[in-house]
Amino acid sequence: MDLPVDLPLKEILPGILMFTLPVDYGIDHVNIYLIRDGEGWCLFDTGADCEAARALWLRALAGPLVGGLTRIIVSHHHPDHLGLAAWLAQITGAKILMRPEEREVARAIRMLDETSRRHGIDFMLRHGLSLGEAEGIVSGVLQENLGCDEPPPGTSLENGQRLQIGDFGFDVLVLGGHSIAQICLYEPALKLLLTGDQLLERITPNVGVWPYGEPHPLPRYIDSLLVISGLPIEHVLPAHHRVYHAGEARAHGLLAHHQRALRRFKEGLREGMSAVDLGEVSYGKQSEALHRFLSMGETLAHLLWLEGDGHVRSSEDAGVLRWAPIQRSDQPTVQI
């Protein structure tokens, strides 16, 4: 395609475009993808809701994407993927395809009533954050940064479903871990995987336990990597950084990463630590509330795996869940 040089649109393969949009918090960009669908385009993820991203979308829809959007697939509930779904559906009339679990979690993150806010605060207190930190995360990180406008009702995609988009036939993969039911799309003829955040080349997706969503995410994420590692993949289209060509190898690399992480968490654990305490040992002391929250959740996910394997134990002390190592001769492992 003849694409304008002043728009961050790139043709990855004939009929498949990557649109790189700015994000105004955390990581500074997100890649979303457009697949030719008749006269229009099927969109995979939407970008975060910020003024700069909306301006780029309006220019693109008035120019190279003038055919409009036919469908909007939301891979998962995080705001750089879901954030503009409601707005784009309104201005284009495109139908939403999104897992119901992801919609429920997107609603829960916003903590719009006192009961849900209290639940979120109590969860964070139980795992070692202070009351001030917990209240700030609920009102700031969750409600202001992670909450999104809910898109209109749509259709769910099912694991194993065949999804025809224009000339392309995608197999739907519903994978857990990073979020409760993230959608990835695999095109076997092209050996192409649209991954969302599930398989990133330069960073490891956060796998954490939160006041909402997946209660035991690490086994689900390990299972998803085993599924991906069994696919022949030539093109990985991720949500962040560049397109790359080593999907199976990256899946095995992330399995090895989590095996190392399990051993690191076990070695750093001392009697009576909370998830926040161990997170500071493993990741260093974080000054920003978002990073302390993410550290807590990822540490807790690995502690739950270690507890299930019999390498650590937990007990409650004055409302705080505290952990201790169990002396064993073997090391925690994951299947690689």
C-alpha positions as CSV (number, residue, x, y, z in Angstrom):
1,M,0.0,0.0,0.0
2,D,1.0,3.6,-0.5
3,L,0.8,4.8,3.1
4,P,1.3,8.4,4.2
5,V,4.8,8.9,5.7
6,D,3.4,11.1,8.5
7,L,1.2,8.3,9.9
8,P,2.7,5.5,12.0
9,L,1.1,2.8,9.7
10,K,3.3,0.1,8.3
11,E,2.3,-2.8,6.0
12,I,3.6,-6.0,7.6
13,L,2.3,-8.4,4.8
14,P,-0.1,-7.7,2.0
15,G,-3.4,-6.9,3.6
16,I,-2.1,-6.6,7.1
17,L,-1.1,-3.2,8.7
18,M,0.6,-2.3,11.9
19,F,-0.6,1.0,13.5
20,T,1.8,2.2,16.3
21,L,0.0,4.6,18.7
22,P,1.3,6.6,21.6
23,V,0.4,5.7,25.2
24,D,0.5,8.5,27.8
25,Y,1.6,6.4,30.8
26,G,3.9,3.4,31.4
27,I,5.2,2.0,28.1
28,D,5.1,4.8,25.5
29,H,3.5,3.0,22.6
30,V,1.3,0.1,21.5
31,N,1.1,-1.8,18.2
32,I,-2.4,-2.6,16.9
33,Y,-3.2,-4.4,13.7
34,L,-5.6,-4.0,10.8
35,I,-6.5,-6.9,8.5
36,R,-8.1,-6.2,5.1
37,D,-11.8,-7.4,5.4
38,G,-13.6,-6.8,2.1
39,E,-13.7,-3.0,1.5
40,G,-12.9,-2.2,5.1
41,W,-10.6,-3.4,7.9
42,C,-10.9,-5.7,10.9
43,L,-9.0,-4.2,13.8
44,F,-7.1,-6.2,16.4
45,D,-6.9,-4.0,19.6
46,T,-7.6,-0.3,19.6
47,G,-4.9,1.7,21.5
48,A,-5.1,3.7,24.7
49,D,-7.6,6.6,25.0
50,C,-5.5,9.7,24.8
51,E,-5.8,12.8,22.7
52,A,-2.8,12.0,20.5
53,A,-4.1,8.5,19.7
54,R,-7.6,9.8,18.8
55,A,-6.0,12.4,16.5
56,L,-4.1,9.7,14.6
57,W,-7.1,7.6,14.3
58,L,-9.2,10.4,12.8
59,R,-6.5,11.1,10.3
60,A,-6.2,7.4,9.4
61,L,-9.9,6.9,9.0
62,A,-10.1,10.0,6.7
63,G,-7.2,8.7,4.7
64,P,-5.8,5.2,4.1
65,L,-8.5,3.6,6.3
66,V,-11.3,5.4,4.6
67,G,-13.0,2.0,4.0
68,G,-13.8,2.0,7.7
69,L,-13.7,-0.8,10.3
70,T,-15.8,-3.9,10.0
71,R,-15.0,-5.5,13.3
72,I,-13.0,-4.7,16.4
73,I,-11.3,-7.6,18.2
74,V,-10.2,-6.7,21.7
75,S,-7.5,-9.1,22.8
76,H,-7.8,-8.3,26.5
77,H,-9.0,-5.6,29.0
78,H,-5.8,-3.5,29.5
79,P,-6.3,0.1,28.5
80,D,-3.8,0.2,25.7
81,H,-5.8,-2.6,24.0
82,L,-9.4,-1.8,25.1
83,G,-9.1,1.9,25.7
84,L,-10.6,3.3,22.4
85,A,-13.0,0.4,21.6
86,A,-16.1,2.2,22.8
87,W,-15.2,5.4,20.8
88,L,-14.2,3.6,17.6
89,A,-17.3,1.4,17.7
90,Q,-19.4,4.6,18.0
91,I,-17.8,6.5,15.2
92,T,-17.4,3.6,12.7
93,G,-20.3,1.3,13.6
94,A,-17.9,-1.7,13.9
95,K,-19.0,-4.7,15.9
96,I,-17.0,-5.7,19.0
97,L,-15.6,-9.2,19.5
98,M,-14.4,-9.6,23.1
99,R,-14.3,-12.4,25.7
100,P,-17.0,-11.9,28.4
101,E,-14.3,-12.6,31.1
102,E,-12.3,-9.7,29.9
103,R,-15.3,-7.4,29.8
104,E,-16.1,-8.4,33.4
105,V,-12.6,-7.6,34.6
106,A,-12.6,-4.3,32.7
107,R,-15.7,-3.4,34.7
108,A,-14.3,-4.7,38.0
109,I,-11.1,-2.6,37.6
110,R,-13.1,0.6,37.7
111,M,-14.3,-0.1,41.3
112,L,-17.3,2.1,40.9
113,D,-19.0,1.3,44.2
114,E,-17.9,1.3,47.8
115,T,-18.0,-2.5,48.1
116,S,-15.6,-3.1,45.3
117,R,-13.3,-0.3,46.5
118,R,-13.2,-1.8,49.9
119,H,-12.4,-5.3,48.4
120,G,-9.5,-3.8,46.4
121,I,-8.1,-2.0,49.4
122,D,-8.4,-5.0,51.7
123,F,-6.7,-7.2,49.1
124,M,-3.7,-4.9,49.0
125,L,-3.5,-4.5,52.7
126,R,-3.5,-8.3,53.1
127,H,-0.5,-8.6,50.8
128,G,1.6,-5.9,52.4
129,L,0.8,-2.5,51.0
130,S,0.0,0.4,53.4
131,L,-3.5,1.9,53.7
132,G,-2.4,5.1,52.1
133,E,-0.8,3.2,49.2
134,A,-3.8,1.0,48.7
135,E,-6.2,3.9,48.7
136,G,-4.0,5.8,46.2
137,I,-3.8,2.8,43.9
138,V,-7.6,2.4,43.9
139,S,-8.3,6.0,43.2
140,G,-5.3,6.7,40.9
141,V,-3.8,3.6,39.2
142,L,-7.0,1.6,38.9
143,Q,-9.7,4.2,38.3
144,E,-7.7,6.8,36.4
145,N,-5.1,4.8,34.5
146,L,-6.4,1.2,34.0
147,G,-10.2,1.9,33.8
148,C,-11.8,2.1,30.3
149,D,-15.1,3.1,28.9
150,E,-17.1,-0.1,28.4
151,P,-17.7,-0.9,24.7
152,P,-21.2,-1.8,23.4
153,P,-22.3,-5.5,23.7
154,G,-20.6,-7.7,21.2
155,T,-19.7,-11.3,20.3
156,S,-17.4,-13.7,22.1
157,L,-14.7,-15.6,20.4
158,E,-14.1,-19.2,21.4
159,N,-10.9,-21.2,21.7
160,G,-10.4,-23.3,18.5
161,Q,-12.9,-21.2,16.5
162,R,-12.0,-20.6,12.9
163,L,-12.3,-16.8,12.1
164,Q,-12.4,-15.7,8.5
165,I,-11.2,-12.2,8.0
166,G,-11.1,-11.3,4.3
167,D,-8.7,-13.7,2.6
168,F,-7.2,-14.8,5.9
169,G,-8.3,-17.7,8.1
170,F,-7.3,-17.4,11.7
171,D,-7.5,-20.0,14.5
172,V,-8.6,-18.4,17.7
173,L,-6.5,-19.1,20.8
174,V,-7.9,-18.1,24.2
175,L,-4.9,-17.9,26.6
176,G,-4.6,-17.0,30.2
177,G,-1.9,-15.7,32.6
178,H,-1.2,-12.1,31.6
179,S,-5.0,-11.5,31.6
180,I,-7.9,-13.8,32.3
181,A,-8.8,-14.8,28.7
182,Q,-6.5,-13.1,26.3
183,I,-7.2,-13.7,22.6
184,C,-4.4,-14.5,20.2
185,L,-5.0,-15.2,16.5
186,Y,-2.9,-17.7,14.5
187,E,-2.9,-17.8,10.7
188,P,-1.5,-21.3,9.8
189,A,-1.0,-20.6,6.1
190,L,1.2,-17.6,6.9
191,K,2.5,-19.1,10.2
192,L,1.6,-15.8,11.7
193,L,0.6,-15.1,15.3
194,L,-1.1,-11.9,16.6
195,T,-0.1,-12.1,20.2
196,G,-1.4,-9.0,22.0
197,D,0.8,-9.0,25.2
198,Q,1.1,-12.8,25.5
199,L,4.4,-13.2,23.7
200,L,6.7,-10.1,23.6
201,E,10.2,-10.2,22.4
202,R,12.0,-7.6,24.5
203,I,10.0,-7.6,27.7
204,T,8.2,-10.2,29.8
205,P,4.4,-9.8,30.1
206,N,3.3,-9.1,33.7
207,V,1.7,-12.2,35.2
208,G,0.1,-11.2,38.5
209,V,-2.6,-11.7,41.0
210,W,-5.0,-8.8,41.5
211,P,-8.2,-8.0,43.4
212,Y,-10.0,-9.1,40.2
213,G,-9.5,-11.6,37.4
214,E,-7.4,-14.8,37.4
215,P,-6.8,-16.1,41.0
216,H,-3.9,-18.4,40.0
217,P,-2.4,-17.0,36.7
218,L,1.1,-18.5,36.4
219,P,0.0,-22.1,35.6
220,R,-2.3,-20.6,32.9
221,Y,0.5,-18.6,31.5
222,I,2.9,-21.5,31.4
223,D,0.2,-23.6,29.6
224,S,-0.2,-20.9,27.1
225,L,3.5,-20.8,26.3
226,L,3.5,-24.6,25.8
227,V,0.6,-24.1,23.3
228,I,2.5,-21.4,21.4
229,S,5.8,-23.4,21.5
230,G,4.0,-26.2,19.6
231,L,3.0,-24.0,16.7
232,P,5.2,-23.4,13.6
233,I,5.6,-19.6,13.6
234,E,7.4,-17.3,11.1
235,H,5.8,-13.9,12.0
236,V,5.1,-12.7,15.5
237,L,3.0,-9.5,15.6
238,P,3.2,-8.3,19.2
239,A,1.6,-5.3,21.0
240,H,4.9,-3.7,21.8
241,H,8.2,-3.1,20.1
242,R,8.9,-4.8,16.7
243,V,7.5,-7.6,14.7
244,Y,9.9,-10.6,15.0
245,H,10.4,-14.1,13.7
246,A,11.3,-16.5,16.5
247,G,8.0,-17.3,18.1
248,E,8.7,-20.8,19.3
249,A,12.1,-19.9,20.6
250,R,10.7,-16.9,22.5
251,A,8.0,-19.1,24.1
252,H,10.8,-21.4,25.3
253,G,12.8,-18.4,26.5
254,L,9.8,-17.1,28.6
255,L,9.3,-20.6,30.1
256,A,13.0,-20.5,31.2
257,H,12.5,-17.0,32.5
258,H,9.7,-18.1,34.9
259,Q,11.7,-21.1,36.0
260,R,14.6,-18.7,37.0
261,A,12.1,-16.4,38.6
262,L,10.6,-19.2,40.8
263,R,14.1,-20.1,42.0
264,R,15.0,-16.4,42.6
265,F,11.8,-15.9,44.7
266,K,12.4,-19.0,46.7
267,E,16.0,-18.1,47.4
268,G,15.1,-14.5,48.4
269,L,12.3,-15.5,50.7
270,R,12.8,-15.2,54.5
271,E,10.4,-16.2,57.3
272,G,7.5,-13.7,57.7
273,M,7.7,-11.8,54.4
274,S,4.6,-10.5,52.6
275,A,4.4,-10.4,48.9
276,V,5.3,-6.7,49.0
277,D,8.4,-7.5,51.1
278,L,9.6,-10.2,48.7
279,G,8.9,-8.1,45.7
280,E,11.3,-5.4,47.0
281,V,14.0,-8.1,47.5
282,S,13.5,-9.4,43.9
283,Y,12.8,-6.1,42.0
284,G,14.2,-3.5,44.3
285,K,12.2,-0.8,46.1
286,Q,9.8,0.9,43.8
287,S,9.0,4.6,44.3
288,E,5.9,4.7,42.0
289,A,2.6,3.2,43.3
290,L,1.9,1.4,40.0
291,H,5.2,-0.4,40.1
292,R,4.8,-1.4,43.7
293,F,1.3,-2.8,42.8
294,L,2.7,-4.7,39.8
295,S,5.6,-6.0,41.8
296,M,3.2,-7.2,44.5
297,G,1.0,-9.0,42.0
298,E,3.8,-10.8,40.1
299,T,5.5,-11.9,43.3
300,L,2.2,-13.3,44.6
301,A,1.7,-15.3,41.4
302,H,5.0,-17.0,41.9
303,L,4.5,-17.6,45.6
304,L,1.2,-19.3,44.8
305,W,3.0,-21.6,42.4
306,L,5.7,-22.3,44.9
307,E,3.1,-23.1,47.6
308,G,1.3,-25.5,45.3
309,D,4.6,-27.3,44.6
310,G,5.3,-27.5,48.3
311,H,8.3,-25.1,48.4
312,V,6.8,-22.4,50.6
313,R,4.0,-22.1,53.1
314,S,1.8,-19.2,54.1
315,S,0.1,-18.0,57.3
316,E,-2.0,-15.0,58.3
317,D,-0.6,-12.6,60.9
318,A,-2.8,-9.6,61.9
319,G,-4.6,-9.6,58.6
320,V,-1.4,-9.8,56.5
321,L,-0.5,-13.0,54.5
322,R,3.1,-13.9,55.3
323,W,5.3,-16.5,53.7
324,A,8.2,-18.8,54.7
325,P,10.4,-21.2,52.7
326,I,10.2,-25.0,53.2
327,Q,13.6,-26.6,53.1
328,R,13.8,-29.1,50.2
329,S,16.7,-30.5,48.2
330,D,15.0,-30.1,44.8
331,Q,14.4,-26.9,42.9
332,P,11.0,-25.6,41.6
333,T,10.7,-26.3,37.9
334,V,8.3,-25.7,35.0
335,Q,8.0,-27.8,31.9
336,I,10.2,-26.5,29.1
